Amino acid sequence: MINRISQVFAMPWYKVLIQLLGVGVILYLFAPLIYKSLTSEYESKPVDKQLFIDGVLDVAKLEETLRLTQEFFILEDVDSSLSIDDLVSSDGAALFKAVGQEHNFGFTKSSFWVKLQLTNSSDQAETILLRQDYPLIDYLEFWRVESGKVTKNIKTGDGLNFDTREIEYRDFLFKIDVKPKSNQSVFIRYQTSGSLNIGLSLNTSDYLLSRFAQEQLAFGAYYGGVLVLAIYNIFLFFAAKEKAFTHYIWYLVSYGLYMSTHNGYAFQYLWPENSWLANQSLLLLLASTLYWGMKFSQEIVATRIYAPRLDVFGNWLRYLSVAFFIASFVAPYELMVQSLSILTVVITSIIIAMGTISLMAKYKPAVFFMIAWSTLLVAVLIYMLKTFGILPHNAFTQNAFQTASLIEMTLLSVALSHHFSELKKKSYTDALTFLFNRRHFDDKFNQEFNSARGEHRELSLLVMDIDHFKKFNDTYGHAEGDKVIQFVASILKNNVRKPLIPCRYGGEEFAVILPRTPKDSAMVLAERIREKVATQSDRERPVTISVGVANVNDISAGGEPLSSSRELFEAADDALYKAKEDGRNCVKAYIPNKGQNEEEIVGSPVEQ
């Protein structure tokens, strides 16, 4: 297990360092900013004893902001039958109970009432803003009661159009004016088919202005990062034409829109006059995110190859996501949000299992993939436990999901780049020998020839063939023939180091590109390879090779310098055929003039 993981990490250290450095810079700059901006409103400070006396809060002594935890009273209306008139009376006041620390009620059919008693001990009027920070409440109604009479009433929520809000903002804000030396009560009624979270705070106007600026910066950084990743991968898609990029782009778009709905921005800016879409978009976008997240994961960790059973299961989970997407148009919201919450945990867990299997199979992109999804899985579990009312509604449970998603999407982009590198590597790799293939040889050989000519430096080429391979294949079978090809390839791997480039040219023929290598050194290497093949092959089934050697500075048969990579290859190929004509199992250097004697090395290297 340890060895396999260590092999996965056995990639060029500088590439890993650069990628981790890039990820680290992004997280260092944006994650703390987002987390701090999103959580500062939840910071609880010790309540001044003079601010809250006998259940009454003195707004004249409020400094900046106060997170309401035990400063209000609460009432559960099981059958949603109570009205504001019932509660304003003296009998209704007795129904409220002092609230504890728990303000998260999960999925419930009950309505909840909040009562907050305020006073103003100063000689001047005070204006404060009451904020409900969880925006996914279907129906939220606000009353201000003075001397037993309702003096202000606002009906809002994401079940109504956005313009029903007193202050147009993603969260719910209510303006409270308190006259000098006066008392008043505030009532708020919550009713929702989703998870019911009560998150109230009292704020001064100046504080909220500075707070909003911080939030806009934080969310701008978050959604800007999502947009940059999407645009970057769109360019990569057009450059590479790799479908994994399209899956990732759809995942980014779905996830980004889902988070904008979750934060209330989609309702504020995208569909403020469509309350149905304000609610259902959360379900539709979550189902879309799950579909594309699974599709992208199956592609990026190659589950068809490394985890075929999980790949089939992943397909069924994707079909289930599509079914939930369609059902979201007609099925009850409460049923669908709970079903999709469970599906989120299942799909995320299966994706982690897929990544684990690919990691065990030494698939390099799985490293960053696993870190990314493991981070998100922890955040998803925390958020789902909050959604079902098991964990409280606070800074960590509310925003861990979003902060983790920034880390996850950044690391997934790194994993995708590794995936593309692996695909590119495979497109240039021979499946039988894992040497470079003919395609890579053609591309690289042209580059090296042009560089050698332009920079006036050496370039040599070895072209080799397995002797009597057809006869060996016919005698022992294709399976044994493949083993012979793999054997010769292993000799090349063990004796040819960078920057030299060994390739399987085709069939039983191999080629080695030798940049910056003079012809005499190429002859020495060719002989070393020939000798090792001859001495290390099976004695009962001996294998030999013939090798032709040519150099960029050779002269063609017409007396002119070799003018192209094709001519250099033909020169080495001519030398190879001369080696075959002279009995095979030898190395021949290219010499164009028939009157000269070709060099031959058999058994020991001889310099040209």
Secondary structure as the mmCIF struct_conf table of DSSP 4:
data_model
#
loop_
_struct_conf.conf_type_id
_struct_conf.id
_struct_conf.beg_label_comp_id
_struct_conf.beg_label_asym_id
_struct_conf.beg_label_seq_id
_struct_conf.end_label_comp_id
_struct_conf.end_label_asym_id
_struct_conf.end_label_seq_id
HELX_RH_AL_P HELX_RH_AL_P1 ILE A 2 VAL A 8
TURN_TY1_P TURN_TY1_P1 PHE A 9 PHE A 9
BEND BEND1 MET A 11 MET A 11
HELX_RH_AL_P HELX_RH_AL_P2 TRP A 13 THR A 39
HELX_RH_3T_P HELX_RH_3T_P1 SER A 40 TYR A 42
HELX_LH_PP_P HELX_LH_PP_P1 PRO A 46 ASP A 48
TURN_TY1_P TURN_TY1_P2 LYS A 49 LEU A 51
STRN STRN1 PHE A 52 ILE A 53
TURN_TY1_P TURN_TY1_P3 ASP A 54 GLY A 55
STRN STRN2 VAL A 56 ASP A 58
HELX_RH_3T_P HELX_RH_3T_P2 VAL A 59 LYS A 61
BEND BEND2 GLU A 64 GLU A 64
STRN STRN3 THR A 65 ARG A 67
BEND BEND3 THR A 69 PHE A 72
STRN STRN4 PHE A 73 ASP A 77
TURN_TY1_P TURN_TY1_P4 VAL A 78 ASP A 79
BEND BEND4 SER A 80 SER A 80
HELX_RH_AL_P HELX_RH_AL_P3 ILE A 84 VAL A 88
BEND BEND5 SER A 89 SER A 89
HELX_RH_AL_P HELX_RH_AL_P4 SER A 90 ALA A 93
TURN_TY1_P TURN_TY1_P5 ALA A 94 LEU A 95
STRN STRN5 LYS A 97 ALA A 98
BEND BEND6 GLN A 101 GLN A 101
STRN STRN6 ASN A 104 PHE A 107
BEND BEND7 LYS A 109 SER A 110
STRN STRN7 SER A 111 ASN A 120
BEND BEND8 SER A 122 GLN A 124
STRN STRN8 GLU A 126 GLN A 132
BEND BEND9 ASP A 138 ASP A 138
STRN STRN9 TYR A 139 GLU A 146
TURN_TY1_P TURN_TY1_P6 SER A 147 GLY A 148
STRN STRN10 LYS A 149 THR A 156
BEND BEND10 GLY A 157 GLY A 157
TURN_TY1_P TURN_TY1_P7 ASP A 158 GLY A 159
BEND BEND11 LEU A 160 LEU A 160
HELX_RH_3T_P HELX_RH_3T_P3 PHE A 162 THR A 164
BEND BEND12 ARG A 165 ILE A 167
BEND BEND13 TYR A 169 ASP A 171
STRN STRN11 PHE A 172 VAL A 178
TURN_TY1_P TURN_TY1_P8 PRO A 180 LYS A 181
STRN STRN12 SER A 182 GLN A 191
BEND BEND14 SER A 193 GLY A 194
STRN STRN13 SER A 195 ASN A 197
STRN STRN14 LEU A 200 ASN A 203
HELX_RH_AL_P HELX_RH_AL_P5 SER A 205 ALA A 240
HELX_RH_AL_P HELX_RH_AL_P6 LYS A 243 HIS A 262
TURN_TY1_P TURN_TY1_P9 ASN A 263 GLY A 264
HELX_RH_AL_P HELX_RH_AL_P7 TYR A 265 TYR A 269
TURN_TY1_P TURN_TY1_P10 LEU A 270 LEU A 270
TURN_TY1_P TURN_TY1_P11 PRO A 272 GLU A 273
HELX_RH_AL_P HELX_RH_AL_P8 SER A 275 ILE A 300
TURN_TY1_P TURN_TY1_P12 VAL A 301 ALA A 302
HELX_RH_AL_P HELX_RH_AL_P9 THR A 303 TYR A 306
HELX_RH_AL_P HELX_RH_AL_P10 PRO A 308 ALA A 327
TURN_TY1_P TURN_TY1_P13 SER A 328 VAL A 330
BEND BEND15 ALA A 331 ALA A 331
HELX_RH_AL_P HELX_RH_AL_P11 TYR A 333 MET A 360
TURN_TY1_P TURN_TY1_P14 ALA A 361 LYS A 362
TURN_TY1_P TURN_TY1_P15 LYS A 364 LYS A 364
HELX_RH_AL_P HELX_RH_AL_P12 PRO A 365 THR A 387
TURN_TY1_P TURN_TY1_P16 PHE A 388 GLY A 389
BEND BEND16 ILE A 390 LEU A 391
BEND BEND17 ASN A 394 ASN A 394
HELX_RH_AL_P HELX_RH_AL_P13 ALA A 395 SER A 427
TURN_TY1_P TURN_TY1_P17 TYR A 428 TYR A 428
STRN STRN15 THR A 429 THR A 429
TURN_TY1_P TURN_TY1_P18 ALA A 431 THR A 433
BEND BEND18 LEU A 435 LEU A 435
STRN STRN16 PHE A 436 PHE A 436
HELX_RH_AL_P HELX_RH_AL_P14 ARG A 438 GLU A 455
TURN_TY1_P TURN_TY1_P19 HIS A 456 HIS A 456
STRN STRN17 LEU A 459 ILE A 466
TURN_TY1_P TURN_TY1_P20 ASP A 467 HIS A 468
HELX_RH_AL_P HELX_RH_AL_P15 PHE A 469 TYR A 476
HELX_RH_AL_P HELX_RH_AL_P16 HIS A 478 ASN A 495
TURN_TY1_P TURN_TY1_P21 LYS A 498 PRO A 499
BEND BEND19 LEU A 500 LEU A 500
STRN STRN18 ILE A 501 GLY A 506
TURN_TY1_P TURN_TY1_P22 GLY A 507 GLU A 508
STRN STRN19 GLU A 509 PRO A 515
TURN_TY1_P TURN_TY1_P23 ARG A 516 ARG A 516
HELX_RH_AL_P HELX_RH_AL_P17 LYS A 519 GLN A 536
BEND BEND20 SER A 537 SER A 537
BEND BEND21 ARG A 539 ARG A 541
STRN STRN20 ILE A 545 ASN A 551
TURN_TY1_P TURN_TY1_P24 VAL A 552 ASN A 553
STRN STRN21 ILE A 555 ILE A 555
TURN_TY1_P TURN_TY1_P25 ALA A 557 GLY A 558
BEND BEND22 GLY A 559 GLU A 560
STRN STRN22 PRO A 561 PRO A 561
BEND BEND23 SER A 564 SER A 564
HELX_RH_AL_P HELX_RH_AL_P18 SER A 565 GLU A 581
TURN_TY1_P TURN_TY1_P26 ASP A 582 GLY A 583
BEND BEND24 ARG A 584 CYS A 586
STRN STRN23 VAL A 587 ALA A 589
TURN_TY1_P TURN_TY1_P27 LYS A 594 GLY A 595
BEND BEND25 GLN A 596 GLN A 596
HELX_LH_PP_P HELX_LH_PP_P2 ASN A 597 GLU A 599
STRN STRN24 GLU A 600 ILE A 601
BEND BEND26 VAL A 602 SER A 604
#
